Amino acid sequence: MYFHMQDGNLKYSLYAVLVHSGWSTHSGHYYCFVRTATDMWHVLDDSRVLNVYVLSNAFFVVVFALL
């Protein structure tokens, strides 16, 4: 998943997705997907870092970087 969004003269590039898995904000687990400079995606989950190719169908917060 890689795209640019344009809003006027600003460009945004998706580089991370934060995921919460659980019933509420008071319980559950957080992990994130991060895109590298070479456009590869990794999932960071506690002490594990794994390569991923497809993002799962989950609720998430999208984090953009202003270019």
C-alpha positions as a printed Julia matrix, in Angstrom:
67×3 Matrix{Float64}:
   0.0    0.0    0.0
   1.66   3.18  -1.15
   0.07   6.35  -2.41
   0.33  10.1   -2.41
  -2.55  12.44  -1.65
  -2.48  16.02  -2.81
  -4.28  18.85  -1.03
  -3.48  22.07  -2.87
   0.32  22.31  -2.93
   0.88  19.75  -0.13
   1.88  16.12  -0.72
   1.34  13.35   1.81
   2.89   9.89   1.83
   1.57   7.03   3.97
   4.39   5.58   6.07
   2.73   3.95   9.1
  -0.53   2.37  10.23
  -1.33   1.92  13.93
  -3.69  -1.0   14.68
  -5.64  -1.78  17.86
  -6.91  -5.3   18.36
  -9.33  -5.73  21.27
 -12.7   -4.81  22.71
 -11.89  -1.36  24.1
  -9.09   1.16  24.54
  -8.62  -0.24  28.07
  -7.88  -3.76  26.86
  -6.36  -5.26  23.78
  -3.13  -4.98  21.88
  -1.5   -2.31  19.7
   0.87  -3.01  16.81
   1.89  -1.1   13.72
   2.77  -1.42  10.05
   5.71   0.7    8.84
   6.89   1.37   5.27
  10.64   1.54   4.71
  12.49   3.9    2.35
  12.57   1.03  -0.19
   8.73   0.74  -0.06
   8.7   -2.54   1.86
   6.14  -2.94   4.67
   6.92  -4.46   8.07
   4.71  -5.21  11.05
   6.18  -4.25  14.45
   4.55  -6.31  17.18
   6.24  -6.22  20.6
   9.63  -7.85  20.02
   8.83  -9.17  16.51
   9.45  -7.46  13.17
   8.0   -9.25  10.14
   7.78  -8.48   6.42
   4.2   -8.09   5.18
   2.68  -7.77   1.73
  -1.02  -7.12   2.44
  -2.51  -5.05   5.25
  -5.16  -6.84   7.3
  -8.77  -5.67   7.45
  -8.79  -3.84  10.79
  -9.5   -0.47  12.35
  -6.47   1.78  12.06
  -5.08   5.29  12.34
  -3.29   6.5    9.21
  -0.09   8.55   9.75
   1.18  10.81   6.94
   4.43  12.68   6.42
   4.34  16.12   4.81
   6.7   16.11   1.81
